[in-house]
Amino acid sequence: MRRIAATGFAIAAIAALAGCATPGSGTPQKPQEVNRTSLPAQASAAAQAHPALGAAILEAVNDYREANNLGRLTPDANLQRAAAVHAADMELRGFFGHFNPDAQGPRERVLAVEPGFAGRVAENIQVVEGTSYGSMSDAALAAVLVEKWLESPMHRKNIRAPEMTGSGIGIARRSNRIVAVQVFSGP
């Protein structure tokens, strides 16, 4: 009797959950053609350079790579531009992800900056928020951001990828909120 009741309950629960689904729910459909020729205009205009923090992040990543017998990443101005615009875009439009609301991902952003690019692309993103972050030195903040990336298996994989040789870092800062993006490239 208990088995019949449990089975009946399970069937009822599945039916109830199925009723919650709506047509088109689930994974959103990507547009047929994603813009690879330009970056979001407002974010592109708002992107600012943060050379001291960017250099501190790259130094911390390169120190980690060297400690793990990996080559150092070299700074790349095109990757830096793609990263800076993505950081500004996330801050301006209030989203957090590798794909913006227009479905542009890391590769599309790099292609918008460097149309002939044919290599591999990877990206790490991170947001930290709080009064302590706003008052940290660039070196201390870089250490926090890189440590957070290293705690994430996928972000750590990007940092440790031996085939990656180039890097660009973008930062968007608003008061005590910091959005960091690191774009990697390789052959």
ABEGO torsion letter per residue (X at the ends): XAAAAAAAAAAAAAAAAAAABBBGBEBBBBBABBBAABBBAAAAAABBBBAAAAAAAAAAAAAAAAAAGBBBBBBBAAAAAAAAAAAAAAAAAGBBEABBAAGBBAAAAAAAABAABABBBBBBBBBBBEAAAAABBAAAAAAAAAAAAAABAAAAAAAABAABABBBBBBBBBEABBBBBBBBBBX
